[in-house]
């Protein structure tokens, strides 16, 4: 079997190659028979020498044409069709995504990562040369992903420290990615209908909610928004042989790496494109991937220096379970939640089974590459873009946000299968394909809207997560949300009171069926923070906080969580139980001592020392309190940055009290 390329003129004015797999040279084989009858038909007689010359000339023409077909690489338009139509479809993808995710605009900032990446990040507050130099040259928050920090800086320049602006930006970036999914699918399949279906499925895929609605998951969006046009530029380079497009693809890959390192294995996807689409020799394909690999290695070194070790060891069984679980989630039929219990390890038999599963996943798709090239490319896209999440030091090998880029391969594969599944129906093909696409899109859209409904506010996210996941962090974060809100209610609030409308709305969610709700809303409206209903609501929140912290403690297992003990202690402080609070803070110090990275260890110890001082002062032990707060101040000085700005002022007050006591 060989490959024939028949050049046809397309609408964009370039020659587009149509790949015909089968009897490739059938047309060339019968060319002499087409010439001879034409000679006989016109009754042109020739001498034997003339006939021999004619045959020789025909043979030479066939050989030249055959050599040309063999030497010329397969050629196709990266994105066929009028640019106006393609641009319109991309714009529709952006609008559809923005409309679908409009509900997250009022979500606000999450406590996890959003506070560090956005709220307290001085580097993004102003597009100055100093901030740009810091973003590009230095790791931030145990990571090196400068491009996603630059996207925050742009958001801040437009809307200030307004969560609405950051969520809107994420929604638009996700829409741009959906538009690129359409273009990449069109380039790979050369079928506009399949590409449109792939983009539609990408927009409504329920696995994307976390990556889009959680501001700190912007890294996944930024990596995808650059690596997809990298594919288009690379295909243009291969079609035209122009070095300029190769350089463009290389730069786009670099930008994707600066968005998130998880695209480091993407050069392997380009190799698959070479081998499957072009039948390019493996050795030649590897050569022009070397610069891609060097860039990936360079950024990997920077990230490795910034990120601490999680202490996790390679586990074949666990990785096999993670791949299987991820593939199920990519079907759009899984359970989607912000944290899920990580797959467990196993014994020797589990390791062997896991190894067999991984080998099968990575080797078996290659058996399809001749007959079903799109299936092969899509499967390897999924596997190779998900692979870095299993290699990098992530505590959770399975997370919805990790599926954002792998889902591009999944939606192309599913769209192609949905269209091809109806080929044998002929007359009813269009109606059957439309029905299949509608059913799948409706199921996915329903799951996406249901999951998005959980993302109304941080508490609702964690509350819903406790109904779907048994992971320790969902209970811990829900406990923290209750404790933090409790600090804004009651007779002695530690935090500033919530705005009246926000406080009434929050109370109506939690006390919807409680007969004390009207009285609480009246007290909030009249600013009566010492009223009986508000004090009761404060106690209710602290009780809910304690219950969820207790649930987290029973599920902690091998997790190292000094913050869990710290926040349990603060909860006891707010209840006035100083002795119980002391026990929790001391346990937090012991837990922090085994943290694998020193910066997190010091932060936890500083907070525990400070709160031990608060507990001792509550017990009337001024000298002990002064001793603890001095330790906290020393630890903060060693750290070289401010964790608790009130330490120095609190220490001075305690010294004044200690001096006044005889």
C-alpha positions, 0 to 999 in steps of 0.5 A: 500500500502506498499513499497517493496525493491528489491536489485540488484547489481549495477556497483559500487559494492554495493546493490542498492535499487529499489523502487516499489510503488504498490502491494508490497507483491505480491511476498511474498503472492504467495511463498507457492504456488511456494513451493507446486507445486514443491513438487508435481512435484517431487512426494515426498510424506511426512507424515502429520507431515512432511507436517505441519513442512514444512509449519511451516518452510515456514511461519517462513521464510516468517515472517523473510523475512517480518520483515527484509523488514520492519526493513531495511531502503530503500537503494540506491546508492547516486551516482550509476555507475562508478566513471570515467563516473560520473567524466567525466560528472562533468568535462564536466559541468565545461568546458561547463559553462566556455565556455558559460561565457567566454564573461564576462572575460573582464567585469572588476569590478562593482562599486556596491559591487565589489569595497568594497568586492575586490578592496579596501579590504585589508583582501584579499590581502595576505593569512596571518594569520592576514588576515585569522583571520580578515576574520573569526572573523569579519563582513565585509561590513555590512555582515558576509560571510567569505568563499566568502571572502576567495575565493577572497583571493585565486583569489588575490593570483593567479592573483592579483587585476585582474578582469579577474582572479576573473571572471574566478574563478566565472565561474569555481565555477559555473561549479563545482555547475553544476557538483554537480547538475548532481550528486544530480539529479542522486542521487534523481532520480536514472536516469542518463539521467534525471540527465544529462538533469538537469545539462544541463538546469542548465548550460544554465539557464538565471537566472544565468547570474547575479550570475556568471558575477557579482563578488560580487554575489560569495556568492551565488556560494559558498553557493551552491557549499557546500550545494549540496555535503551536500545533497550527504553526508546526503544521504550516512549517511541515506543509511549506517547509518555511523555517519562519513557521518553525520558529513561530511554533517554537516560540509558542511552545515556549510561551505555553511552558511559561504558562504551565510546565505540564505541556513539557511532553507536547513535542511527543505529540508533534512526533506522533503527527509526523509519523501518522500524518506524514509517514515521516521517518522517526529519525528525521522527526526527532531532529527538529524536536530537539529545540522543543526538548531543550526549552522544556528541560530549561523551564523544568529546571526553573520549576524544579528549583521553585517547587518543594518535594512532596515526598511521594514515590513513583508507584506504577499501580497508582499511576495506572489507576490515575490514567484509568480514572482520568480517561473515565472523566474525559468521557463527560460521565464522571463525578466532578469535584475540586478534590478527590481521594488520590488513588492508592498504591498496591502490592507486587501484584498490583504493580504488575497489573498497573504496568500491564495497563500502562503498557497497553494504553501506550502501545495498543493505539499504535496498531490503529495508526494506518487504518485510523490515523485520527483515532491514533493521534487523539489517543496519544494526545490524551495520554502524552498531555496527561503524562506530566501530571504523573511525573511532576511532584503533584500531591493529587494525580487526578484533578479536573484541571489537569484534564483541560489540555488532554480533553482537546484530544478527547473531544476530537476523538469523540466528534470524529466517532460520532460523525463516522458512526452514521456513515452506513446510514446514507440517507439518514446520515445527517439526521442520525449524526445530529441526534447523536451530537445533540444527545451527548452535548445535552448530557454534558451540558446538564452536568456542567450546569449542575456543577457550575451551580455549586460554584456560587460562593466558596462555601457552596463549593466545599459543601457540595464537595463533601457530598461527592468526595471523602478527601480530607481537604474538602472537610478542612476547607469547609470548616475553615469557611465556617470559622472565617465567617463566624469571626464576622458575627457575634459580640466580639468579632475578630474580623470586620462585620460583613456588609449587611446585604452579604450577611443577610444573604449568607444567613438565609443560605444556612438558616433558611428553615430556622425560625430565628432568621427574621430576627437575625436579619433585623439585627444585621440591618440595625447593626446590633452585633450583640443581639441574641440571634447573631450570637446564636448564629456565631455559635452555630457557625463555630459548631459547624466549623468544629464538626468539619475539622473533626471530620478532616482529622479522622480522614487525615491519614498520612497528610501533613497538615499543621494548618488543621491543628492551627485552625482547630485551635483558633476555633477553640479560642473563639469559643473561649476554650483556651486549654483546648486551644493550647493543645491544638497549637502545640500539636500544630508545631509538632506537625509543622516540624515534619513538613518537607519544605522549610518555608511552609514549616516556618509559616505554620510555626509562626502562626502557632507561636502567635496563637499560643501567646493569645491563649496564654494571655486568655488564661492570664499567663502574661509571661508565658504569652510574652515568651511565645510571641517573642519566639513568633517574632524571631521566626518571622525575622528569620523568614525574611518576610511578614506573615503576621504584621500584628506581631510586633504591636502585640509584643509591645502591648504584652511587654507593657502589661508585663511591666505594669504587673508587680 
